[in-house]
Each structure stands twice: as C-alpha cells, then as structure tokens.
Amino acid sequence: MVNPIKKTIELGDGRTITIETGKLAKQADGAVELRMGNTMLLATVCSAKEAGEGGDFMPLQVEYKEKFSAAGRFPGGFLKREGRASDYEILTARLVDRVLRPLFPDNYHADTFVNITMYSSDGVEMPDALAGLAASAAIAVSDIPFNGPISEVRVARVDGKFVINPNFEQLEKADMELMVGATYDNIMMVEGEMDEVSEAELLEALKTAHEAIKKQCIAQQELAETVGSTVKREYCHEVNDEDLRKDVHEKCYEKAYAVAKAGCADKHWRNDSFAAICDEYIESIPEEERDEKTPLIKRYYHDVEKEAVRRCILDEGIRLDGRKTTDIRPIWCEVDYIPGPHGSAVFTRGETQSLSTVTLGTKLDEKILDEVLCQGKERFLLHYNFPPFSTGEARPVRGVGRREIGHGNLAHRALKRMFPEGFPYTCRIVSDILESNGSSSMATVCAGTLALLDAGVKMKKPVSGIAMGLITDTDSPKYAVLSDILGDEDHLGDMDFKVTGTVDGITATQMDIKCDGLSYEILEKALMQARDGRLHILNKINETIPAPREDYKPHVPRIVTLTIPKDLIGAVIGPGGKIIQGIQEESGAVVSIDEIDNAGYIEVAAANKEAIDKAMAMINAIVELPEEGKTYTGTVRSILDFGAFVEFMPGRDGLLHISEISWERIDSMEASGIKEGDTLEVKLIEIDKKTGKFRLSMRALQPKPEGYVERERALRAPRREGDRGPRRDNNRGPRRDNNRGPRRDNNRNENHNEE
C-alpha cells in the first residue's frame, strides 16, 4: 500500500501548488510530484556516494524536459519522439542550476543529477516557474547535503499589480517579468525583461517575489520533517593537509597581494605573474613530494589568490587592472565594419570585443517555433557565438553550448522590446565574441544596438548593458560594488549582476549571487551604480552613430506590404499555390501571404523596384474587384457551342456569348476564328446580382458597321398584311404568321427606336 506524503502551498489568489513524495520514482535519492491545476512535474535527484578522484568542484547536471504527450501533441519530424533539448528547455534547466549550484557544500564533489519532467499541462499555468520548487523539494526529501531549500517564482506586473506565477494569458499583458530564485534568507538568482522600468520598481518586484518564495521554503522544510530526511548523509570528498595549506598562505600571500595591487591592465601579465608564484612554491617542494602535493598546492594557492585580490579591493580600493570601483574600461566602437551584411558593428570594451552583424529578410525567413506549449513564429532573432580563441584557448569549436544559448537569450531580451513595431523585415543579429575578459553578453547588447542602427532599423531607443560585481567581507560590514567587472572579478567575487537599458529605464537583467546575506541596500547601490555606467556607454554609442541610417543599404531587399480581404487570400495563392508561384517566377520577387486579424497580409520583397512593381501589379489584378463597363485583356480558357469562357482577371472567368463577338451574325464558334489560349480584349457588360456571373462582350468595343441600325430595324419591323415574303425574326429563320395579323416583337411597337 502506497502512503504518499503531501504538502499544499497557497498562492493567495485561490490557486494552490501541491507537492507529493513517496508514490513515484522511489529508487531515486529524492523524488517529488508537483501539481498546479492540471500541470504536473516530476523531479528526481540522484547523487553518487563517492566523488571522482581528484575532484575539486561540484559536478551538478540539471535537465528539464517537456513531454509532447503532456499537451496531447505528437512531436514533429520523422521519428515522432522527443529529441535534443530545445532552447527553452535548456534555459529553464539553467535557471534551476544557477540557484542550486552555490548551495551544495564547498567540499561536496559527488556526481549529482537533477531531472525535471513535465508530464501534464493544462496550457494555462507556466511550468518553468515551478521547476525550481520541484527540484529543491526532491533534494529536501533526500539525504543529499544541501544548504537549502530554495524556490523559484515568476513575478510579473499586470495592469500595475504584481502577480506571482502568472499564467500564459496574464503574461501577455505584463510590462515587467522576472524569474527569481532564493532561499528563505537570500535572493540567489534573477533573470527577466521589462519595459524601461526604474531601479525602484525592479527592487519592489524582487521583494514581492521573495515573500512568495519564503512560504514555499517553509512548506519544503515541513515536508522534509514529515518524511524524516532532515539528517543528511556523511561524506568525505577531500583529503587536506592543513600544515601545507598554512605554509602556502604564509609564503605566497604577500606576493599575490603585490601582483593584485600592481593594477596592470594586461590580463596575460597578471595571469603569468600569479602562476609564477604558484610554480615557484611547487619548485621549493622536495622533488619526491611534488606529484603528491601539487594538486593540493594549486587548490590552496587559488584560495590565497582569491583572498589577496579581494583584500586589495576592500582595503586599497584597487582593482586588478588598476581601476576604481566605478570606472568603466576604455571603449571604442565602429559601424559599417563589414561590407557584405546589411548592418555591422564592432564594440570593444577593455579586453572584451563583439563583432555583430544584422541581416534583414522576408517573412519566409521567420523562425518557426514548434515546442510543447509554444507554437508560432519569431521575427527578431539573436545568436551568440563564443569561440575558444576569444580567451586564447587552444581547443576546437564543438557546436553551440548551454552558455551560448543563455548569453544570447539575455541579449535578445534586452533588445527585443526596443525593436520597432510593425517592422516588415525578419531580423537576425549574430554576435561573434572575438575577445573576452568580462561580460561578453553585455558587449553583444551594445554591438547589437550599433549594428541595428547601421542597418537602418528605427529602434525605439538605443540599448546598452553593463555587468556589476561585488566583493564582501565576512568579518566586517565592508563591501565594494564593482562596475564593468573583469572575468577574474566575476570568478573571485560574490555577484554577477548584468543590467541593460535605455536612457529612460531597464529592459533586462540577470543576477547570480554567490554569497549569503545580500541586503536590498547593496542591491540598490549596485543598480544605481549600474545606471551611471549604462548611461556612460550609451553616450559612446551615440557618439559613434547618433541615429539610424536614413535609408537601408543598397543590397537590402525592399519590402512592400498590402492588406486584402480574407476571402481573396485563396485567389492570390491559387490551387496548390499555382498563382503565387507564378507571380514569383514571372516577377523575380518573393511573395508571402498570411492571415492576420481576419485579413490577408501580403509582403512583396525584391532587390529592385521593377520586380516589386511587377509583382504588385499582378497581385492588384487579382484582388481588384471586377467593374461593369471596364475593359480587360483576357485569355480564352474554353470554347463551347454558344460562346467562349474568357479569364479576364486572374481566377475570374466570364462568358463571351457568340452574339457578343461581332456586330455581324456568326453562325458558329468555328466561324469566329477564336481558339483556346487566344488573348482577347473584352468589356464587362454585366455582373449578375444573384449568381455573380460575368457577361463579356467584344462587339461593345467595336464600331457599329454602316447601315447596321437600318438592317436591324428592318428585321425587327412588324409584317404587313399581304407580305408573304419570308422574314428572319431574331435570327430564328422564316416563320409563318398563320394569318394572325401583325405581331409584336419583344413587346416593341412600330415606334420603337433602335439604339
């Protein structure tokens, strides 16, 4: 008999989250089923009992997966099964990883795997906001040592009010959206985007999210107590030599402090100088002990170097490259750097450099989204590449990693809200990092802005970004907030806080905290210092290119748009796409059509105006409404005994009756000389109001033959008594009157006048 243990969390708006353990995946070290509405996640955690030999880091792997069956859908492709993780799944896994990783004990090095799977979705609640809670609850009910619990929530501002874990519909209306991860005491991770909000508004959102997280942490603690998993496993993953640790500190600290205090801007000199101190100490060890002690010496020396750099900043106010805490590294930038792309720019800040390009395409270049809960198209794309040579590493490029996806996503969120509305092009930014020592994602934001302006994209406002760092003192209230951090300051510091925005407010942010007890006072100082740095960088951007190009570059495809009634979409496309393909082949333009807001939206793109004009003329001929009395040039599609059907407009056929071919009588269609495929000039003489059928005429465009009126009048005149001669009545041949006297022809009397 299964006796699961449940805990319910109230969100305060009538919604609840239920976490349950003891029913599924019982062989994992910890497993929790989480439900919110009809959305269900299963989170499991497994950790090895022993660590790999020589390990000195936390080998944590977090995976997030969404099953297509959760939404009652089939996966796309030929295999019809889930494949590699999508960008969305990778980003969700990274959000969880970034909160969990710093909270495992520093000396715990066992392989640990966290798997979160969405097995059900109601299409209403957003599962990514629940993944962190599920993962932490699974660890909480296990015996794995962990300095948690944690939880994550999404906070959004909808109609001026903050909402915790909004659903899909609510998020569409939000002007601010953040994912926040925290313990009961401290915020650990932040990532989100917003519409130019102030620093005070961002802090208010963080406080709202943290209050909700506290309730979820308490629920996990109560669940762990009920399960009896508050006692964690014992482990010993490190072998230490305290005498050696002390000796390394005594002999290396002052030397490392001197290098840190030198304030040299050359990264390679600093790295070589720090490495020489460690190598010198290793050389002083008896040769027979070196192989055994070298791994320990390097670990202890890393701690010495970290302490020296941090103390130098706190006590001397001197950073590794000699800057003050608020200084920004030298910046140079250039636009139109590469002739081929539609826009390009180089942005260099210190030893960090991004070469970014912009390509403008048509609707056919849109990215198609086909994920479990998200289907649609994306017209603004940003891709980030981080080749090994950017840091001087001698290793091959092995595809796009999780880091590239995460950094590219942050830059994309920073820029997308400043992308012009109604922009007709599909836009792709590619940022290649050519040098890296300090936030390359923020360099991507700046280079991306420059490249967009160079391409002639009328951005709402330019965007810049800056990465902030933090050094704290565990023995005193001292701290230092660092602007525009170096790579080493990120590695050795307590915070990596990236902020992007315009002159009027913040558009995106990402923060990772590595220390305990980060107060809102420190966060506020970091945000205000970031604002000053952001505005400084914006000035550099404005000096380089103060406004977007007036016009696109000559090789940018031109796009013309047209809106047509919904019922004419089929006429433009044609059976099997025949008509639209014909337009493209004949004109040389690229034509795309889509239904938007119950109307047809057409885009015509080409490299020259002639091709666009030709395609537009062909489209207008299709969507133009037929007009009585108007002359058209048509093609004969079929011949019948009584006339011909002529396509006088694309997709529209009319009847050209045999009597309307000429003013002279024609006995048969053969005699008319008209054949299928002939091009004729015809006049639309009637549109039947009931059937919508079209009557065409050729004779209406011809002058009447001389004497035609008199001949017609004679044929139609009434017979006189005694006139036995045959007469033709309306081309019907001779008729006998049977002595009926005069007859009226079509109700016409003798005074009827011919036209």
PyMOL commands that set and color helices and strands:
alter all, ss='L'
color gray80, all
select helices_A, chain A and resi 68-71+87-103+128-140+168-172+199-227+242-262+267-284+287-316+363-365+388-391+402-416+440-455+487-492+520-544+566-573+575-587+609-623+658-660+669-672+699-701+708-716
alter helices_A, ss='H'
color red, helices_A
select strands_A, chain A and resi 5-10+16-21+30-36+39-47+60-66+112-120+151-158+161-164+174-182+187-197+331-335+343-349+352-361+367-370+375-378+380-385+426-435+464-472+479-483+495-501+506-513+558-565+590-596+599-606+631-640+643-649+652-657+679-687+694-697
alter strands_A, ss='S'
color yellow, strands_A
deselect
rebuild
show_as cartoon
